[in-house]
Amino acid sequence: MILPNQLTVLRIILTPIFFVLFISGSPVLIQISLVIFIIAALTDWYDGWLARKFNYITSWGKFMDPLADKVLTSAAFLAFVLIKTIPFWMVLIIIIRDFLTTGLRAYADYKGHSFLTSRYAKWKTFIQMAFLYYLLLVYAGRSVNYIYKGHEKIFAALLNPDLIYYTMLAVTVITFHSGVTYVYNSRYMIKSLIKNEN
């Protein structure tokens, strides 16, 4: 197995480790989970760079790499659902949208068609990750006594329930809308795939 695919497998392996450590409630383990999440996210950047630079592109990698990304982000969102920070229904919309479009893209590739990732979809991913990093950094920072003590009001403001709710709502709306736009712009190719199946 080539290195980019090994990094994809590593990202999948790190995801449940991050999840379990983050929801443990232990300050030290929460801090470790942040490090693991960052490492997992870096493998995504590095395996993509390797694949492009050395043309390490395989059918397996084209399917598993975006799937591994969705698994990691979905696990992070679900972790915040479990600690009652964000609503489950918003996360459910995001997960369904992301896995449906990933599955559609993978199926199209399997059939010899290519779905181009739009700039809007890339911005959607950036916004999702930025919000996740915000939450992870603030929660991890709150678990460090020498950072948290004396800055309680700042952390309370950063974790204001209304701020998080409406930011997450915006992320959900953008994610859903980008999915609808993606399907609409690809409607002719989707019809072609359906027609070929029949």
Buried (B, 14 or more C-beta within 10 A) or exposed (E): EBEBBEBBBBBBEBBEBBBEBBBEEEBEBBBBBBEBBEEBBEBBEEBBEBBEEEEBEBEEBBBBBBBBBBBBBBBBBBBBBEEEBBBBEBBBBBBEBBBEBBBBBBBBBEEEBEBEEBEBBEEBBEBBBEBBBEBBEBBBBBBEEEEBEEBEEBBEEBBEEEEBBEBBEEBBEBBBEBBEBBBEEBEEBBEBBEEEEE
